[in-house]
């Protein structure tokens, strides 16, 4: 996944106070969508993106309120300011959608992704992988004499960087969860 | 105390509680329990259609002519897939309909059972909302919620998929007032501060225009009344989209006619040249804007819409007002009156003078003939002979639809049913039956082209069975007229598959259905033939043989702005460039 390129300062969250639509520069935005956890709701949200030609760079979803049956979908998407506004408006009007937050616009936020990386190797490569993992604060969660599975949490950038370093050291497989995010403060 | 009943009975009970009087439908294996319950009662009338697409268009016609939601009931699998076109049509035109589909029993879902289809999956992108109800305990509440969703906010189609075992099982009935609908309450009140901004702009405007759309109709008859008050008090000119015809009367003083690709010259030039555009319940559709970059370049734009996603979707506006048209216009008029607002009289006078000059071009003029019926002439005569009657007009899609919009005048909302957004050929005949079922005494005419009409002609059987005296006024040019026109203008006059061979004899076809057939080909006989159609007590198929190669003007060619309209045949040489040809 490409590095997140987060820009701030021009969006809004309602049809009011709309920003200039003439910018052709694509921005990356992280949206948190709180939905009713009912059958088909994820398909509905994803269908909106594919049907209207919007991008999804990353997507995570899980029920976050088991009694209220609310799920939180975190979507990293790209588009011009006008497209991002349109995506938010289109999401907001869906019947099972309760809230839409643009974490990129609502002030500072924490965004994290979890990754599991399997690295195979022996000798110095193996030692080097372990040292680099320490620098990146990746945990060893599985080990054989020929391999490690590292677990690391961080921004997508950090995971990209770690994966790049592991590649020549015997990176076999990588599993990533996609970005989860929360606004900083209250 | 809640009442226990089967799912099938719940469906009927919930429909009754929602005030449903008519259901358009077609039975099949997966809805038999519901049909059994329909059989056992007399409050809800069932109209047996001949194809499920017809059922949905009838529900649309019913909804658009009454302002109430229309209901269709179809079976699983093919019943549901046949409903897809109607659902998409209703979504594009924001028509409130509720479609009930049968489904294979819950324990068979996913096994590729007989007549199984993933109905909620297929219809997810063509409904406002849909539900698969797997538990009878949730069925009645879901139906009430479905009606709420269909009719609140921007209206639209909803679908409820009901497995057969859910119809048989028994549970408690949840009455309408106990159904949870709190989670879907779209904003209807416009922001007063935004409305105040608009009032100020209206006071300063020298060249204003009210650009109205289907949202005015959908908001209810009160919205049309308010629009008329607004026009009268401000003296602003009014134009409308295809969807909004009738909200402001065609005989009204401020009416400048329909705008858009085949709209009037004066309406389009007024849109292009205005300094204040007030969009009321329209959505800057591509048929309206032409080339977006050059759309009304010198105007401030206000946009009143209940759907926030309509705002800034295509055209950037200066004053966005999210709200229901009725409520926003009420507040707008209240502020206008409270401030003692005055318009710029001098500016307005010269603006009207300009509009009158554009009007003098007489963009709808056409070359009449004494030997062949021109389609425009046929519609002029239909208009003259039916004016003042309790009249509802439906159309199919194509040239005849545009001519009907140009040559027929609409005085009231809910009198004009046409497939605007989706452009569904085959819409008009079933829609006219839906209208006639809702208004049994009214004169309901479907202005059709022969090609569109054939797409759902099986519904004449429905019209006969249920004594719906719909008049099918077919402008028969033996061509796919609009396709042919585009091929003439864009594709070097290569008329690829745009003519109809082996057309039926429409008079004999009428006889085969047991209704009346009339054919007319001489302009001299046209008035008598139309009168015969109107006075006949029953359905009529009127085969009006018209000029085969007539083109529909005015026309804004694809990829051109409003001020580059074609007015007639002389203007058409090489007007659409390669870029325009890509557009539809």
Interface residues (C-beta under 8 A of the other chain):
Chain A: X14 X15 X16 X18 X20 X21 X22 X36 X39 X40 X43 X44 X47 X51 X82 X85 X86 X89 X90 X92 X93 X95 X96 X98
Chain B: X120 X121 X124 X125 X128 X129 X132 X149 X153 X154 X183 X184 X186 X191 X194 X307 X308 X309 X311 X312 X313 X316 X317 X320 X322
